[in-house]
Each structure stands twice: as structure tokens, then as C-alpha cells.
Amino acid sequence: MIIDPELNAVQPFLLACVTAYCLGMMSLSISYMIPTYLMLALVVAYTRLAQKNALVTPAPLRFDPPLLVRIVAAGIFILFSIYVFVRFLA
């Protein structure tokens, strides 16, 4: 849980901005733009601020086989979703 109420208030808006930007990049095919780095920097800055203002520090991320399986499954799902979208809706 984050102590600072301003960071709690910003979190849903940051998630909405990053999600909308990613969807816009997929639909407009403009992937090489300077705002891409700005969005990534906003997420990293927010994460660092939230870690400093948290009651309990989160556990370190571990790269283990279950995580690798989830990453591969998410990649296959995204590729299949894009295939279905292009095949039937485009």
C-alpha cells in the first residue's frame, strides 16, 4: 500500500494513459516516436516513487520457469488475437 495519497490518485490515470497510448500505437502504426520513451519514463518514475512511499517493499522480481511460461502464453494469445482481428475484421 502506498502512503502518499497523490501517488494513489495518479495510478489509474497513468495506467489509462499507457493503455491508450499502446492501443493507439497498434492502430495507427506509428511506433517510432519520442512520446514512446516519455510513456516508459513516466511508468519507471512512478514505480520508483511508489516503492519509496510504500509501507512494505515489494518482493524482488524473479525470472523463473513459471514466469517464462506465462510470458510465452501471453505472447501466443496476443499473436492469436491479432490474427483473428486481421482475418475477420480488417
Secondary structure in CASP SS format (residue, H / E / C, confidence):
PFRMAT SS
TARGET T0000
AUTHOR 0000-0000-0000
METHOD secondary structure of the structure
MODEL  1
M C 1.00
I E 1.00
I C 1.00
D C 1.00
P H 1.00
E H 1.00
L H 1.00
N H 1.00
A H 1.00
V H 1.00
Q H 1.00
P H 1.00
F H 1.00
L H 1.00
L H 1.00
A H 1.00
C H 1.00
V H 1.00
T H 1.00
A H 1.00
Y H 1.00
C H 1.00
L H 1.00
G H 1.00
M H 1.00
M H 1.00
S H 1.00
L H 1.00
S C 1.00
I C 1.00
S C 1.00
Y C 1.00
M C 1.00
I H 1.00
P H 1.00
T H 1.00
Y H 1.00
L H 1.00
M H 1.00
L H 1.00
A H 1.00
L H 1.00
V H 1.00
V H 1.00
A H 1.00
Y H 1.00
T H 1.00
R H 1.00
L H 1.00
A H 1.00
Q H 1.00
K H 1.00
N C 1.00
A E 1.00
L C 1.00
V C 1.00
T C 1.00
P C 1.00
A C 1.00
P C 1.00
L C 1.00
R C 1.00
F C 1.00
D C 1.00
P H 1.00
P H 1.00
L H 1.00
L H 1.00
V H 1.00
R H 1.00
I H 1.00
V H 1.00
A H 1.00
A H 1.00
G H 1.00
I H 1.00
F H 1.00
I H 1.00
L H 1.00
F H 1.00
S H 1.00
I H 1.00
Y H 1.00
V H 1.00
F H 1.00
V H 1.00
R H 1.00
F H 1.00
L C 1.00
A C 1.00
END
